[in-house]
Amino acid sequence: MYFRNFSVAALVSVFASGVWYYQRSPESRALVNGTSVSTSGTGFSAPQYSTLASASGSLPSSTQSPRGASLPDSTADSTRKPLLVQDDKFYEEELAENVPLTKQADDEGLNRSEMLTPEQATRKLRKSEESYFIGRGKGVIRYDLVQIPSNNPIEDDHVEKIVQVPQTVTPSPEGTSGSDWMFWGVFDGHSGWTTSAKLRQSLISYVARELNSTYKAALKNPALAIPSPESIDAAIKRGFVTLDHDIVNASVEKAMKNTKSKAAAAQILAPALSGSCALLSFYDSSSNLFRVAVTGDSRAVLGRKSDSTGKWVATALSEDQTGGTPSEMERLRKEHPDEEYVVHRGRILGQLEPSRAFGDASYKWSKDVQEKLKKLFYGRSPSPQLKTPPYVTAEPIITTTKVEPEKGDFIVLATDGLWEMLTNEEVVGLVGQWLEAQPKGDGGTIAWARSFFGSASKTLPVEKPIQDGSDGAEGQRAPIRQQQWAIKSQDERFVVEDSNVATHLVRNALGGKDRDMVCGLLTLVSPYSRRYRDDLTVEVIFFGNGDKSGDVVLNTEASAPGLGARPKL
């Protein structure tokens, strides 16, 4: 069960008086969420703290492989120091305008076309997988993630961050020292990678800046103490919309200041000319509220055990926002009356599928702006259907879910590449199947799974929907790739072979037991591969009452070797 409006646990003066800020993003892959990282299954190291000034200039640039290789000294490159953020300087460093965007190309620029064997396909599936044990004692016990490119470079992106809120600032459960705020974001880029990279770099920063102002305003009103749920919704939306304004409109103003430099314009306008969907989730450990803000067609789905049947129940926490979604079609036709092609064949102006997205300036700029940019710099002729832009918005739809860690809830976040291949119920059932298949342990790295669930079943342990495989009233699209590949929806086609549950989902999305199909789809190279599979970014978050060491630990059994600090931004 979820609600579009959510009650907010008291953050009050987090942004006014300062919080310990934990960060992990693809720029430094082995540096996990701001805590000291131990890569053994049982050993933990104590967090180290520093001020913003001392930490911002001392990030390590490389680490050794965490699987089967010697580790760096715990006081050197393996330690990620959290930043102490105070007063109005919240996220100030991350809002720098002149930071260039970069992207790690697949195989570091080495392109190869060859028929993959099952072993090679497995290596490709596991190449970017990551898994972390969350020893915060705050309701989250583990999360896994993986990315599989179809485009080269991959146009998807992702980011994960943790903010530790002290008890002196925010009320927290009795017997605890404070609460955590955890962010996970997946970004589905299109027409290039620059917009999704910009979101990885800046979206949480913009949202947090708006929250900062909102909480400060509430502090000045004794009758409020904390902001209302509606004001928090509005703050998150402002963060999204303000960033998109800077990408789409402020970039034009900046480019026009130097009309003689096409090179400068190319860099400034790049995130506006491409586009990206965004799903940003936000978990408050003091209230167990999990918020999902979605712009576009990435999706979040909750898995929860039924008390009556013992099976998993899949609950969508978002709605696909495309030109084929009834609610979006209605909105667009109201905003642009008498425009026959505002939505045509399920696409905006007959071209773009997402109805909400960052960037995609050709659907937001006026004809005059587009013609001017084409003449001075780079661009294309505006669509003949363009009459009353903007047609696409970055404003998200926000929902809130009360998570129940004691029931072993989990949430799957993924770009639409996964949902084109699997239904919500198949995804939740596959995670349930993976949990049941984990071997028994004596307190080892996967013993947490056995505390909730029993032995593995041959069929997916999930409640089947009333209308399986069809577009429903909730705005969820059916997996079109199953039709394209002529796949029958049978549980017997699935397999459990991976220690990382996100990789497990991707393997089964690409064919499961049909190894020839898995190898074939992974053998296809860009750009031809896009006809059969999209970029895939999948994150799975497990909730429960686990370790309280205070650390975040790399799970080497489910992480790729060589997760060094390879810069991506």
C-alpha positions as CSV (number, residue, x, y, z in Angstrom):
1,M,0.0,0.0,0.0
2,Y,1.3,3.4,-0.8
3,F,0.2,7.0,-0.7
4,R,0.9,10.0,-2.9
5,N,1.2,12.3,0.1
6,F,3.5,11.3,2.8
7,S,4.0,12.2,6.5
8,V,7.6,13.4,7.2
9,A,9.7,12.5,10.2
10,A,11.3,15.5,11.8
11,L,14.4,16.5,10.0
12,V,13.9,20.0,11.4
13,S,17.3,21.6,11.5
14,V,19.4,19.1,9.6
15,F,20.3,21.5,6.9
16,A,20.6,24.5,9.2
17,S,22.9,23.0,11.8
18,G,24.7,20.4,9.8
19,V,24.6,16.6,9.1
20,W,27.2,13.9,8.5
21,Y,27.0,13.3,4.8
22,Y,27.8,9.9,3.3
23,Q,28.3,9.6,-0.5
24,R,28.9,6.8,-3.0
25,S,28.7,7.3,-6.7
26,P,30.3,5.7,-9.8
27,E,33.1,8.3,-9.8
28,S,34.8,6.3,-7.0
29,R,33.4,2.8,-7.0
30,A,35.2,1.2,-4.1
31,L,34.4,4.1,-1.8
32,V,31.2,3.1,-0.2
33,N,28.6,5.6,1.2
34,G,31.0,7.6,3.2
35,T,32.1,4.9,5.7
36,S,35.3,3.0,6.0
37,V,34.9,-0.1,3.9
38,S,35.8,-3.6,5.0
39,T,35.8,-6.2,2.2
40,S,35.8,-9.2,4.4
41,G,32.5,-10.9,5.3
42,T,32.9,-10.4,9.0
43,G,35.3,-7.6,9.7
44,F,34.3,-4.0,10.1
45,S,36.3,-0.8,10.4
46,A,35.3,2.3,12.2
47,P,34.0,5.3,10.3
48,Q,36.4,8.2,10.0
49,Y,35.2,11.8,9.9
50,S,36.5,15.0,8.5
51,T,35.4,18.5,7.7
52,L,34.2,19.6,4.2
53,A,37.5,21.4,3.6
54,S,39.8,18.5,4.5
55,A,37.7,15.8,2.8
56,S,36.9,17.5,-0.5
57,G,40.5,17.6,-1.7
58,S,41.6,14.2,-0.5
59,L,39.6,11.6,-2.3
60,P,41.7,8.6,-3.4
61,S,41.9,7.8,-7.0
62,S,42.4,4.0,-7.1
63,T,42.1,0.8,-5.2
64,Q,43.1,-2.8,-5.6
65,S,40.7,-5.5,-6.6
66,P,38.5,-6.5,-3.7
67,R,38.0,-10.1,-4.9
68,G,41.1,-12.3,-4.5
69,A,43.6,-9.5,-4.4
70,S,45.4,-7.6,-1.6
71,L,43.6,-4.7,-0.2
72,P,44.9,-1.2,0.3
73,D,45.8,0.0,3.8
74,S,42.6,0.8,5.7
75,T,43.9,4.3,6.4
76,A,44.6,5.0,2.7
77,D,42.5,4.4,-0.4
78,S,40.0,2.0,1.0
79,T,38.5,4.7,3.3
80,R,35.9,7.1,2.2
81,K,35.6,10.1,4.6
82,P,32.2,11.6,5.1
83,L,31.7,15.4,4.7
84,L,30.6,17.6,7.5
85,V,28.0,19.9,5.9
86,Q,27.0,23.1,7.8
87,D,24.7,26.0,7.5
88,D,24.1,27.4,4.0
89,K,27.0,25.5,2.4
90,F,24.9,22.4,1.9
91,Y,26.1,20.7,-1.3
92,E,27.7,23.9,-2.4
93,E,30.8,22.1,-3.8
94,E,28.5,19.8,-6.0
95,L,26.8,22.7,-7.7
96,A,29.9,23.8,-9.6
97,E,28.9,24.9,-13.1
98,N,32.2,24.2,-14.9
99,V,32.7,20.6,-13.9
100,P,33.1,18.6,-17.2
101,L,31.0,15.5,-17.7
102,T,32.8,12.2,-18.6
103,K,31.7,8.7,-19.1
104,Q,33.6,5.4,-18.9
105,A,33.2,3.6,-22.3
106,D,32.6,-0.1,-22.4
107,D,35.9,-2.1,-22.2
108,E,37.7,1.3,-21.9
109,G,37.2,2.0,-25.6
110,L,38.1,-1.4,-26.9
111,N,35.2,-2.7,-29.0
112,R,35.0,-6.3,-30.0
113,S,32.5,-8.4,-31.9
114,E,32.6,-12.1,-31.2
115,M,30.1,-14.9,-30.4
116,L,30.0,-15.3,-26.6
117,T,30.2,-18.6,-24.8
118,P,28.0,-19.1,-21.7
119,E,31.1,-18.4,-19.5
120,Q,31.9,-15.2,-21.4
121,A,28.3,-14.1,-21.1
122,T,28.4,-14.6,-17.4
123,R,31.5,-12.5,-17.1
124,K,29.8,-9.8,-19.1
125,L,26.8,-10.0,-16.9
126,R,28.9,-9.7,-13.7
127,K,31.3,-7.1,-15.0
128,S,29.7,-4.1,-13.2
129,E,27.8,-5.8,-10.3
130,E,28.2,-4.4,-6.8
131,S,26.7,-5.4,-3.5
132,Y,26.9,-3.8,0.0
133,F,26.0,-4.9,3.5
134,I,24.5,-2.0,5.4
135,G,25.4,-2.3,9.0
136,R,23.7,0.9,10.1
137,G,20.9,-0.9,12.0
138,K,18.4,1.4,10.4
139,G,16.2,-1.0,8.5
140,V,18.3,-1.4,5.3
141,I,20.5,-4.5,5.5
142,R,21.8,-4.8,1.9
143,Y,21.5,-3.5,-1.6
144,D,22.8,-5.0,-4.9
145,L,23.1,-3.3,-8.3
146,V,24.3,-4.0,-11.8
147,Q,24.4,-2.3,-15.2
148,I,24.5,-3.9,-18.6
149,P,25.1,-1.6,-21.6
150,S,23.4,-1.8,-25.0
151,N,24.5,1.6,-26.1
152,N,28.3,2.4,-26.0
153,P,28.8,4.2,-23.8
154,I,25.9,3.2,-21.7
155,E,23.3,6.0,-21.5
156,D,21.9,4.9,-18.1
157,D,23.4,6.1,-14.8
158,H,22.9,5.7,-11.1
159,V,23.9,7.2,-7.7
160,E,23.6,6.1,-4.0
161,K,24.0,8.4,-0.9
162,I,23.4,8.2,2.8
163,V,23.0,11.1,5.2
164,Q,23.5,10.3,8.9
165,V,21.2,12.6,11.0
166,P,22.2,12.9,14.7
167,Q,19.7,12.6,17.5
168,T,20.3,16.2,18.6
169,V,18.8,17.3,15.3
170,T,16.1,14.7,14.4
171,P,14.0,12.6,16.8
172,S,15.0,8.9,16.4
173,P,13.8,5.6,17.8
174,E,14.6,5.1,21.4
175,G,18.0,3.5,22.1
176,T,19.5,4.8,18.8
177,S,22.1,7.5,18.3
178,G,20.3,9.0,15.3
179,S,18.6,8.2,12.0
180,D,19.6,7.8,8.4
181,W,18.3,9.3,5.2
182,M,19.2,7.1,2.2
183,F,19.0,8.0,-1.5
184,W,19.1,5.7,-4.5
185,G,18.7,7.0,-8.0
186,V,18.5,5.4,-11.5
187,F,18.7,7.5,-14.6
188,D,17.6,6.3,-18.0
189,G,19.3,8.5,-20.7
190,H,18.4,8.7,-24.3
191,S,19.8,10.4,-27.4
192,G,23.2,10.4,-25.5
193,W,24.6,10.0,-22.0
194,T,25.3,13.5,-21.0
195,T,21.9,14.2,-19.3
196,S,21.9,11.1,-17.2
197,A,25.5,11.9,-16.1
198,K,24.4,15.4,-15.2
199,L,21.6,13.9,-13.0
200,R,24.1,11.7,-11.3
201,Q,26.3,14.7,-10.6
202,S,23.6,17.2,-9.5
203,L,20.0,15.9,-8.9
204,I,20.3,15.0,-5.2
205,S,22.1,18.3,-4.6
206,Y,19.3,20.3,-6.1
207,V,16.7,18.5,-4.2
208,A,18.6,18.8,-0.9
209,R,19.0,22.5,-1.5
210,E,15.2,23.0,-1.8
211,L,14.7,20.8,1.3
212,N,17.2,23.0,3.1
213,S,15.1,26.1,2.5
214,T,11.8,24.3,3.3
215,Y,13.0,23.1,6.7
216,K,14.5,26.4,7.6
217,A,11.2,28.1,6.9
218,A,9.4,25.6,9.1
219,L,11.9,26.3,11.9
220,K,10.8,30.0,11.9
221,N,7.2,29.0,12.5
222,P,6.6,27.6,16.0
223,A,3.2,26.2,14.9
224,L,4.9,24.0,12.2
225,A,8.2,22.7,13.7
226,I,8.5,20.5,10.6
227,P,7.3,21.1,7.1
228,S,4.0,19.7,5.9
229,P,4.0,16.7,3.6
230,E,2.7,18.9,0.8
231,S,5.6,21.3,1.3
232,I,8.1,18.5,1.1
233,D,6.5,17.3,-2.1
234,A,6.8,20.8,-3.5
235,A,10.5,21.0,-2.4
236,I,11.4,17.8,-4.2
237,K,9.5,18.9,-7.3
238,R,11.3,22.3,-7.2
239,G,14.6,20.5,-7.1
240,F,13.7,18.5,-10.2
241,V,12.3,21.4,-12.1
242,T,15.1,23.9,-11.2
243,L,17.8,21.5,-12.4
244,D,15.9,21.0,-15.6
245,H,15.6,24.7,-16.0
246,D,19.4,25.1,-15.6
247,I,20.0,22.3,-18.1
248,V,17.5,23.5,-20.8
249,N,17.1,27.3,-20.4
250,A,20.1,28.7,-18.4
251,S,22.4,26.8,-20.7
252,V,21.0,28.8,-23.7
253,E,21.6,32.1,-21.9
254,K,25.2,31.0,-21.1
255,A,25.9,29.9,-24.6
256,M,24.6,33.1,-26.0
257,K,27.1,35.1,-24.0
258,N,29.8,33.8,-26.3
259,T,28.3,33.3,-29.7
260,K,31.8,32.9,-31.4
261,S,32.7,29.7,-29.6
262,K,31.0,26.6,-31.0
263,A,33.2,24.4,-28.8
264,A,32.0,26.1,-25.6
265,A,28.4,25.8,-26.8
266,A,28.8,22.1,-27.6
267,Q,29.8,21.5,-24.0
268,I,27.2,23.8,-22.4
269,L,24.3,22.5,-24.4
270,A,25.1,18.8,-24.4
271,P,22.8,17.8,-21.4
272,A,20.0,19.8,-23.0
273,L,20.2,18.2,-26.4
274,S,20.1,14.7,-25.0
275,G,17.5,13.6,-22.4
276,S,17.0,11.3,-19.4
277,C,14.3,9.9,-17.2
278,A,14.9,9.9,-13.5
279,L,13.8,7.8,-10.5
280,L,15.0,9.2,-7.1
281,S,14.1,7.3,-4.0
282,F,14.5,8.5,-0.4
283,Y,14.3,6.4,2.8
284,D,13.8,7.8,6.3
285,S,15.0,5.2,8.9
286,S,13.2,7.0,11.8
287,S,9.8,6.6,10.2
288,N,10.4,3.7,7.7
289,L,9.0,5.9,4.9
290,F,10.2,5.2,1.4
291,R,9.6,8.0,-1.1
292,V,9.8,7.6,-4.8
293,A,9.9,10.6,-7.2
294,V,9.7,9.6,-10.8
295,T,10.1,11.6,-14.0
296,G,9.7,9.2,-17.0
297,D,9.3,5.5,-17.3
298,S,11.8,4.0,-14.8
299,R,9.9,2.0,-12.2
300,A,10.0,1.0,-8.5
301,V,8.3,-2.1,-7.2
302,L,7.8,-3.3,-3.7
303,G,8.0,-7.0,-2.7
304,R,6.2,-8.0,0.5
305,K,5.3,-11.4,1.9
306,S,1.6,-12.1,2.2
307,D,0.6,-13.2,5.8
308,S,-2.2,-15.4,4.4
309,T,-0.5,-17.2,1.5
310,G,3.2,-16.9,2.4
311,K,3.8,-15.7,-1.2
312,W,5.3,-12.4,-2.3
313,V,3.0,-9.6,-3.5
314,A,4.2,-7.1,-6.1
315,T,3.1,-3.5,-5.6
316,A,4.1,-0.8,-8.1
317,L,5.4,2.4,-6.4
318,S,5.4,4.4,-9.6
319,E,3.5,4.9,-12.8
320,D,5.1,4.8,-16.3
321,Q,4.9,8.3,-17.7
322,T,4.8,7.9,-21.5
323,G,2.7,9.1,-24.4
324,G,0.7,5.9,-24.1
325,T,-0.2,6.3,-20.4
326,P,-3.9,7.4,-20.2
327,S,-3.3,9.9,-17.4
328,E,-0.4,11.5,-19.3
329,M,-2.3,11.6,-22.5
330,E,-5.2,13.4,-20.8
331,R,-2.8,15.9,-19.2
332,L,-1.1,16.7,-22.4
333,R,-4.3,17.2,-24.4
334,K,-5.6,19.5,-21.7
335,E,-2.4,21.5,-21.8
336,H,-2.2,21.6,-25.6
337,P,-5.8,21.7,-26.9
338,D,-6.5,21.5,-30.6
339,E,-3.1,19.9,-31.3
340,E,-3.9,16.7,-33.0
341,Y,-0.3,15.3,-32.8
342,V,0.6,16.3,-29.2
343,V,0.3,12.6,-28.6
344,H,0.5,10.4,-31.6
345,R,1.0,6.6,-31.6
346,G,2.0,6.7,-27.9
347,R,4.7,9.3,-28.4
348,I,5.0,13.1,-27.9
349,L,4.6,14.8,-31.2
350,G,4.8,11.3,-32.6
351,Q,8.5,11.0,-31.7
352,L,9.5,10.9,-28.0
353,E,8.1,8.1,-25.8
354,P,8.6,9.5,-22.2
355,S,6.2,12.3,-21.4
356,R,8.3,13.5,-18.5
357,A,12.1,13.9,-18.8
358,F,15.1,16.0,-18.1
359,G,16.7,17.7,-21.1
360,D,15.0,16.9,-24.4
361,A,15.2,20.6,-25.2
362,S,13.7,20.2,-28.7
363,Y,10.4,19.5,-27.0
364,K,10.8,22.5,-24.7
365,W,12.5,25.3,-26.6
366,S,10.4,27.6,-28.8
367,K,10.9,27.6,-32.6
368,D,12.7,30.9,-32.4
369,V,15.3,29.6,-29.9
370,Q,15.8,26.4,-31.9
371,E,16.3,28.3,-35.2
372,K,18.7,30.7,-33.5
373,L,20.8,27.8,-32.0
374,K,20.8,26.0,-35.3
375,K,22.2,29.1,-37.0
376,L,24.8,30.0,-34.4
377,F,25.9,26.6,-33.1
378,Y,24.4,23.1,-33.5
379,G,20.9,21.9,-33.7
380,R,18.3,20.6,-36.0
381,S,15.1,22.1,-37.5
382,P,12.2,22.0,-35.1
383,S,9.4,19.5,-35.5
384,P,6.7,20.8,-37.9
385,Q,4.3,19.7,-35.1
386,L,5.9,22.1,-32.6
387,K,3.4,24.8,-31.7
388,T,3.1,25.5,-28.0
389,P,6.2,24.1,-26.2
390,P,7.1,22.9,-23.7
391,Y,5.5,19.5,-24.2
392,V,7.7,17.6,-21.9
393,T,8.2,18.3,-18.2
394,A,10.7,17.2,-15.5
395,E,8.2,17.6,-12.7
396,P,8.0,14.2,-10.9
397,I,5.1,12.2,-9.5
398,I,5.9,11.4,-5.8
399,T,4.6,8.4,-3.8
400,T,5.3,7.2,-0.3
401,T,5.4,3.7,1.1
402,K,5.6,2.5,4.7
403,V,8.3,-0.1,4.7
404,E,8.1,-3.1,7.1
405,P,11.7,-4.3,7.8
406,E,10.4,-7.0,10.2
407,K,8.7,-8.7,7.2
408,G,11.8,-8.6,5.0
409,D,10.4,-6.2,2.5
410,F,12.5,-5.4,-0.6
411,I,12.2,-2.8,-3.4
412,V,13.5,-3.1,-6.9
413,L,14.4,0.1,-8.8
414,A,15.2,-0.2,-12.5
415,T,15.3,1.6,-15.8
416,D,12.7,0.5,-18.4
417,G,15.1,-1.9,-20.0
418,L,14.2,-4.4,-17.3
419,W,10.5,-3.8,-17.4
420,E,10.5,-4.3,-21.2
421,M,11.5,-7.9,-20.4
422,L,9.8,-8.9,-17.2
423,T,6.5,-8.2,-15.4
424,N,6.3,-6.7,-11.9
425,E,5.3,-10.1,-10.6
426,E,8.1,-11.9,-12.4
427,V,10.6,-9.5,-11.0
428,V,9.3,-9.8,-7.4
429,G,9.0,-13.6,-7.8
430,L,12.5,-13.9,-9.1
431,V,13.9,-12.0,-6.1
432,G,11.8,-14.3,-3.8
433,Q,13.2,-17.4,-5.7
434,W,16.7,-16.1,-5.3
435,L,16.2,-15.6,-1.5
436,E,14.9,-19.1,-1.1
437,A,17.9,-20.5,-3.1
438,Q,20.5,-19.0,-0.8
439,P,22.5,-21.7,1.0
440,K,22.3,-22.0,4.8
441,G,25.1,-20.4,6.7
442,D,26.4,-20.1,10.3
443,G,26.1,-16.3,10.5
444,G,27.9,-15.8,7.1
445,T,27.4,-13.2,4.5
446,I,24.0,-14.6,3.3
447,A,22.6,-15.9,6.6
448,W,20.3,-12.8,6.8
449,A,18.3,-14.3,3.9
450,R,17.6,-17.5,5.8
451,S,16.2,-15.7,8.8
452,F,13.1,-14.7,6.7
453,F,12.6,-17.4,4.1
454,G,12.4,-21.1,3.6
455,S,13.5,-23.6,0.9
456,A,13.5,-22.9,-2.8
457,S,10.4,-23.6,-4.9
458,K,10.3,-24.7,-8.5
459,T,7.7,-22.0,-9.4
460,L,8.0,-18.3,-8.6
461,P,6.7,-17.7,-5.1
462,V,4.6,-14.7,-6.0
463,E,0.9,-13.9,-6.1
464,K,-0.3,-13.8,-9.8
465,P,-2.1,-10.6,-11.0
466,I,-5.7,-10.8,-12.1
467,Q,-4.8,-9.5,-15.5
468,D,-1.3,-11.1,-16.1
469,G,0.8,-9.6,-18.9
470,S,-1.6,-6.8,-20.0
471,D,-1.5,-3.0,-19.5
472,G,-3.5,-2.3,-16.4
473,A,-5.2,0.7,-14.9
474,E,-2.1,1.5,-12.8
475,G,-0.2,2.8,-15.8
476,Q,2.2,-0.2,-16.1
477,R,3.2,-1.3,-19.5
478,A,3.4,-5.0,-20.4
479,P,7.0,-6.4,-21.2
480,I,7.1,-5.8,-25.0
481,R,10.3,-7.9,-25.4
482,Q,8.5,-11.1,-24.4
483,Q,6.3,-10.5,-27.5
484,Q,9.2,-9.6,-29.7
485,W,11.1,-12.8,-28.6
486,A,7.9,-15.0,-28.6
487,I,8.5,-16.0,-25.0
488,K,5.8,-17.8,-23.1
489,S,5.3,-16.7,-19.5
490,Q,6.4,-19.9,-17.8
491,D,8.3,-20.0,-14.5
492,E,10.3,-23.0,-15.7
493,R,12.4,-20.7,-17.9
494,F,14.1,-19.1,-14.9
495,V,17.4,-20.1,-13.2
496,V,19.3,-19.1,-10.1
497,E,23.1,-18.8,-10.8
498,D,24.2,-15.5,-9.4
499,S,25.2,-14.3,-5.9
500,N,24.1,-10.7,-6.9
501,V,20.3,-10.5,-7.0
502,A,20.4,-7.6,-9.5
503,T,22.5,-9.7,-11.9
504,H,20.1,-12.6,-11.2
505,L,17.2,-10.4,-12.5
506,V,19.1,-9.3,-15.6
507,R,20.2,-12.9,-16.5
508,N,16.6,-14.1,-16.4
509,A,15.4,-11.0,-18.2
510,L,17.7,-12.0,-21.1
511,G,16.7,-15.6,-21.3
512,G,17.4,-17.4,-18.0
513,K,17.8,-21.1,-18.7
514,D,17.9,-20.5,-22.5
515,R,21.7,-19.9,-22.5
516,D,21.7,-19.5,-26.3
517,M,19.3,-16.6,-26.1
518,V,21.4,-15.0,-23.2
519,C,24.6,-15.4,-25.3
520,G,22.9,-14.2,-28.4
521,L,21.5,-11.0,-26.9
522,L,24.8,-10.2,-25.2
523,T,26.8,-10.9,-28.4
524,L,24.9,-8.2,-30.3
525,V,26.9,-5.0,-30.4
526,S,25.8,-1.3,-30.3
527,P,24.0,0.2,-32.1
528,Y,22.2,-2.9,-33.5
529,S,21.7,-4.4,-30.0
530,R,19.3,-1.5,-29.2
531,R,16.7,-3.2,-31.5
532,Y,16.6,-6.1,-29.1
533,R,17.6,-4.8,-25.7
534,D,18.0,-1.5,-23.9
535,D,20.6,-0.4,-21.4
536,L,19.8,-2.0,-18.1
537,T,20.3,-0.6,-14.6
538,V,18.9,-2.5,-11.7
539,E,19.1,-1.9,-7.9
540,V,17.5,-4.1,-5.2
541,I,17.2,-2.9,-1.6
542,F,16.6,-5.4,1.2
543,F,15.1,-4.3,4.5
544,G,15.4,-6.0,7.8
545,N,16.7,-5.8,11.3
546,G,20.4,-6.6,10.9
547,D,23.9,-5.7,12.0
548,K,24.4,-2.4,14.0
549,S,28.2,-2.0,13.6
550,G,27.7,1.4,11.9
551,D,29.6,0.4,8.7
552,V,28.9,-0.2,5.1
553,V,30.8,-3.3,3.9
554,L,31.5,-4.4,0.3
555,N,30.1,-7.9,-0.3
556,T,32.9,-9.4,-2.4
557,E,30.9,-12.6,-3.1
558,A,28.4,-10.5,-5.1
559,S,30.7,-7.8,-6.5
560,A,32.9,-7.7,-9.6
561,P,36.6,-7.8,-9.2
562,G,38.5,-4.6,-9.8
563,L,36.1,-2.1,-8.3
564,G,38.8,0.5,-8.1
565,A,38.1,4.2,-8.0
566,R,37.9,4.5,-11.7
567,P,36.6,8.0,-12.4
568,K,33.4,8.3,-14.3
569,L,32.8,12.0,-13.8
